[in-house]
Amino acid sequence: MTDGYQYLYETHLHTNQGSACGKNSGREMAQAAKEYGYAGICVTEHNWGGNTCIPGNLGWTEWVDEFVKGYYDALEYGEKHDLDVFWGYEAGFDATEFLILGLTPEWLKAHPEIKDATVREQFDIVHAGGGIVVHAHPFREEYYIPEIRLFPEYVDAVEGVNATHSCHRSKSHNDPRFDERAIEYAHKHGLPITAGSDVHSTVMLGGGMVFKKRLKSGKELAAAIINDGDYIITNGDCRYDKHGSPMQHA
């Protein structure tokens, strides 16, 4: 590991229990991450505005209970096998997506108003709860993304490295220019940079954020992102400092 950075955390992971595009269960994803060498993962399912697999006709409490099953299955595995498992979600606004980190399923259940929030209102509501908003893969170009929309005033950080864009193991969205533009965008607006794999199956890409010590919670991860914490980032092939400058092969 590079200069003592040895605890790798996946910040962007989907399961087939909450995301329609997911291929494996929370337990299976957690096991694959542990076997790969991750210290922890964030389960970030697509929400009601994105590619969720949870029926929209459920009441709010029931909907949230279904939405978080993948997380809790991953958490159960993690507690038995020394893998940190944190909760978050990926909020969708007509294919513009944001990772919400540092909160809990209990918070979501207590805030049904978030379902009808605008991008600006989301920022305020998430902040009031102590969480953060990260713009996920802001420059990805795909058939399902009608346009690139940027909201620098309503995010806390930018996902500058998304392993599906540049890791050699990725089978989709392959274009490292998406990351290059995201890093430039973060620099332009003075926003912290995160990294994750956006992984949907047990084929781990190895992307994420790497720390010198274990993290205790998703809130600690969020605090490290916005408070100039001590970490580096990776796409699974190469490592970068937290500003997105290449360091060495992973």
Solvent accessible surface area in square Angstrom, and as a share of the most:
residue,aa,sasa,rsa
1,M,148,0.66
2,T,11,0.06
3,D,112,0.58
4,G,40,0.39
5,Y,26,0.10
6,Q,92,0.41
7,Y,58,0.22
8,L,12,0.06
9,Y,0,0.00
10,E,0,0.00
11,T,1,0.01
12,H,0,0.00
13,L,0,0.00
14,H,0,0.00
15,T,0,0.00
16,N,65,0.33
17,Q,47,0.21
18,G,0,0.00
19,S,1,0.01
20,A,58,0.45
21,C,36,0.22
22,G,10,0.09
23,K,138,0.59
24,N,32,0.16
25,S,27,0.18
26,G,0,0.00
27,R,117,0.43
28,E,77,0.34
29,M,0,0.00
30,A,0,0.00
31,Q,64,0.28
32,A,15,0.12
33,A,0,0.00
34,K,69,0.29
35,E,126,0.57
36,Y,92,0.35
37,G,48,0.46
38,Y,5,0.02
39,A,11,0.08
40,G,0,0.00
41,I,0,0.00
42,C,1,0.01
43,V,0,0.00
44,T,0,0.00
45,E,3,0.01
46,H,16,0.07
47,N,4,0.02
48,W,56,0.20
49,G,35,0.34
50,G,29,0.28
51,N,72,0.37
52,T,30,0.17
53,C,54,0.32
54,I,14,0.07
55,P,73,0.46
56,G,62,0.60
57,N,134,0.69
58,L,45,0.22
59,G,46,0.45
60,W,44,0.16
61,T,75,0.43
62,E,93,0.42
63,W,7,0.02
64,V,1,0.00
65,D,61,0.32
66,E,56,0.25
67,F,0,0.00
68,V,8,0.04
69,K,96,0.41
70,G,0,0.00
71,Y,23,0.09
72,Y,87,0.33
73,D,52,0.27
74,A,0,0.00
75,L,41,0.21
76,E,94,0.42
77,Y,15,0.06
78,G,3,0.03
79,E,128,0.57
80,K,144,0.61
81,H,74,0.33
82,D,91,0.47
83,L,7,0.03
84,D,30,0.15
85,V,9,0.05
86,F,16,0.07
87,W,10,0.03
88,G,0,0.00
89,Y,0,0.00
90,E,0,0.00
91,A,1,0.00
92,G,7,0.07
93,F,47,0.20
94,D,103,0.53
95,A,24,0.19
96,T,7,0.04
97,E,16,0.07
98,F,0,0.00
99,L,1,0.01
100,I,0,0.00
101,L,3,0.02
102,G,3,0.03
103,L,13,0.07
104,T,65,0.38
105,P,10,0.06
106,E,108,0.48
107,W,26,0.09
108,L,0,0.00
109,K,75,0.32
110,A,70,0.54
111,H,54,0.24
112,P,66,0.42
113,E,87,0.39
114,I,6,0.03
115,K,83,0.35
116,D,124,0.64
117,A,12,0.09
118,T,74,0.43
119,V,15,0.08
120,R,149,0.54
121,E,82,0.37
122,Q,3,0.02
123,F,35,0.14
124,D,82,0.43
125,I,33,0.17
126,V,0,0.00
127,H,75,0.33
128,A,94,0.73
129,G,29,0.28
130,G,40,0.38
131,G,3,0.03
132,I,4,0.02
133,V,0,0.00
134,V,0,0.00
135,H,3,0.02
136,A,1,0.00
137,H,10,0.04
138,P,7,0.04
139,F,16,0.07
140,R,8,0.03
141,E,98,0.44
142,E,53,0.24
143,Y,203,0.77
144,Y,85,0.32
145,I,24,0.12
146,P,89,0.56
147,E,103,0.46
148,I,59,0.30
149,R,71,0.26
150,L,69,0.34
151,F,40,0.17
152,P,34,0.21
153,E,105,0.47
154,Y,46,0.18
155,V,6,0.04
156,D,21,0.11
157,A,0,0.00
158,V,0,0.00
159,E,1,0.00
160,G,0,0.00
161,V,2,0.01
162,N,0,0.00
163,A,0,0.00
164,T,9,0.05
165,H,3,0.01
166,S,35,0.22
167,C,1,0.01
168,H,132,0.59
169,R,67,0.25
170,S,10,0.07
171,K,188,0.80
172,S,54,0.35
173,H,42,0.19
174,N,85,0.43
175,D,23,0.12
176,P,70,0.44
177,R,156,0.57
178,F,19,0.08
179,D,11,0.05
180,E,95,0.43
181,R,98,0.36
182,A,2,0.01
183,I,24,0.12
184,E,114,0.51
185,Y,12,0.05
186,A,0,0.00
187,H,101,0.45
188,K,162,0.68
189,H,77,0.34
190,G,66,0.64
191,L,28,0.14
192,P,41,0.26
193,I,3,0.02
194,T,3,0.01
195,A,0,0.00
196,G,0,0.00
197,S,0,0.00
198,D,5,0.03
199,V,6,0.03
200,H,46,0.21
201,S,29,0.19
202,T,53,0.31
203,V,94,0.54
204,M,12,0.05
205,L,11,0.06
206,G,2,0.02
207,G,0,0.00
208,G,0,0.00
209,M,0,0.00
210,V,0,0.00
211,F,7,0.03
212,K,96,0.41
213,K,128,0.54
214,R,78,0.28
215,L,8,0.04
216,K,173,0.73
217,S,43,0.28
218,G,12,0.12
219,K,106,0.45
220,E,43,0.19
221,L,1,0.00
222,A,3,0.02
223,A,37,0.29
224,A,16,0.13
225,I,1,0.01
226,I,77,0.39
227,N,103,0.53
228,D,110,0.57
229,G,16,0.16
230,D,78,0.40
231,Y,8,0.03
232,I,6,0.03
233,I,0,0.00
234,T,3,0.02
235,N,5,0.02
236,G,11,0.11
237,D,34,0.18
238,C,37,0.22
239,R,12,0.04
240,Y,36,0.14
241,D,45,0.23
242,K,42,0.18
243,H,104,0.46
244,G,11,0.10
245,S,55,0.36
246,P,107,0.67
247,M,73,0.33
248,Q,104,0.46
249,H,145,0.65
250,A,75,0.58
